[in-house]
Amino acid sequence: MAVKEKRKTETVHEKGASIPEKMRAAAIDRFGGPEVLTIHTLPVPELDTGEVLIAIDTAGVGVWDAEMRAGWVPDGHPKFPLVLGTDGSGTVVAMGSHIRRFKIGDSVYSYSFYNPKGGFYAEYVAVEAEKVAPVPRGLELREAGAIPTTGLTAIQGIDDALKLKREETVIIHGGSGGVGTLAIQFAKLREARVLATASGADGVELVRSLGADAAVDGRDDDIEAAARSFAPEGVDAVLALVGGEALDRCVATIRSGGRLAYPNGVDPEPKKRPGIRVIAYDAIANVREFEHLGMAIEAAKLRVPIAATFSLGDAARAHERLAQGHVLGKIVLRTG
Ligand SMILES: NC(=O)c1ccc[n+]([C@@H]2O[C@H](COP(=O)([O-])OP(=O)(O)OC[C@H]3O[C@@H](n4cnc5c(N)ncnc54)[C@H](OP(=O)(O)O)[C@@H]3O)[C@@H](O)[C@H]2O)c1
């Protein structure tokens, strides 16, 4: 356990904006539907030596947040009130004494799954500095706050799990969602050829606009026929962002020796198939991984589709919108 250095962090506070003792946060006191997510007044988290205190501008809203709200937490021992939110962006307002990488006022974004000091649906969050990075050039805070989780998941799927190379063919299945909209752009950055499956005609239009070379509606169209004309010898790789029967059809088009990657959480889990490599992975956040992501974001001139923006006080409404489905890109909460 890191040693608390209250006196030293207070010194840092003095240089920055004044930090209140209490903050607004969207939290739950019990598991349930969107209605259990309400505004609480909670203490601003205290800093440990290796942490950064961020005044949140934007928090991402993901399907994993809804799973936590409904009853799933990684350690099985929730501490209520539980502030939701795994990622976001904002401004550094205080730092532990060990931190040299940031200064007060820096614009940053961060991913910390089930953050020990409370999540990002709040005015302030205290996060281990390793999991915080400067906002890449070209992104506004609203965009940066939408993508720490999905951006790391997308770039690590393309570069580390699939190791996608120039001229290779890839199906990005579930391309119109949070991870998929970014993965398409990273695959194009690596000069791969991309067939994206999307949900609905508007989803197909979106993935084409993000650079997919070919696109199909994965709920209606014949994926196998589209893949055959896209890559007659079979595709080299599939990045699976949604499970089920349509994914099985994508997997059937992978050439012998090809590969299938998916982030854990894709449900139902993809079936194994002889002759292809299957790679399950989790997004990793640390300094090196954020550098990797940042370089890719800047090189790709990343576009961040945001389907809807809600205020922190409307977090329950944001979860209702999430539950309706068909979110093209991401939903975000803003504190301002
Ligand atoms: N382990 C990790 O570190 C990690 C990190 C991030 C994400 N994940 C997991 O990765 C998955 C993707 O996350 P996400 O944020 O991208 O989710 P998402 O935004 O819900 O994206 C999934 C997309 O797939 C679409 N879709 C559904 N059925 C389809 C079909 N038959 N054909 C084509 N598209 C279809 C959905 O459209 P509709 O909404 O219209 O159905 C949606 O746009 C989730 O399971 C998440 O839990 C894991």
The ligand as a Gaussian input file, in Angstrom:
#p B3LYP/6-31G(d) Opt

LIG

0 1
 N      -11.448000      -6.923000     -22.090000
 C      -11.270000      -5.642000     -22.355000
 O      -10.244000      -5.047000     -21.994000
 C      -12.303000      -4.915000     -23.146000
 C      -12.138000      -3.563000     -23.418000
 C      -13.094000      -2.917000     -24.214000
 C      -14.178000      -3.641000     -24.711000
 N      -14.295000      -4.951000     -24.387000
 C      -15.423000      -5.745000     -24.926000
 O      -15.399000      -5.582000     -26.344000
 C      -16.723000      -5.607000     -26.857000
 C      -16.942000      -4.411000     -27.771000
 O      -16.974000      -3.228000     -27.000000
 P      -17.611000      -1.915000     -27.630000
 O      -17.470000      -0.850000     -26.625000
 O      -17.081000      -1.705000     -28.984000
 O      -19.151000      -2.371000     -27.715000
 P      -20.300000      -1.756000     -28.632000
 O      -20.100000      -0.288000     -28.721000
 O      -21.584000      -2.295000     -28.119000
 O      -19.979000      -2.334000     -30.082000
 C      -20.478000      -3.536000     -30.606000
 C      -21.074000      -3.197000     -31.951000
 O      -21.419000      -4.372000     -32.658000
 C      -22.647000      -4.125000     -33.322000
 N      -23.287000      -5.361000     -33.729000
 C      -24.166000      -6.141000     -33.045000
 N      -24.518000      -7.219000     -33.792000
 C      -23.864000      -7.086000     -34.963000
 C      -23.819000      -7.857000     -36.142000
 N      -24.521000      -8.997000     -36.275000
 N      -23.049000      -7.442000     -37.165000
 C      -22.332000      -6.301000     -37.066000
 N      -22.338000      -5.528000     -35.978000
 C      -23.096000      -5.919000     -34.930000
 C      -23.437000      -3.332000     -32.311000
 O      -24.531000      -2.667000     -32.908000
 P      -25.951000      -2.511000     -32.119000
 O      -25.630000      -1.668000     -30.912000
 O      -26.828000      -1.817000     -33.102000
 O      -26.372000      -3.892000     -31.744000
 C      -22.352000      -2.356000     -31.848000
 O      -22.246000      -1.261000     -32.726000
 C      -17.643000      -5.679000     -25.638000
 O      -18.025000      -7.015000     -25.439000
 C      -16.767000      -5.210000     -24.492000
 O      -17.157000      -5.767000     -23.253000
 C      -13.396000      -5.604000     -23.622000

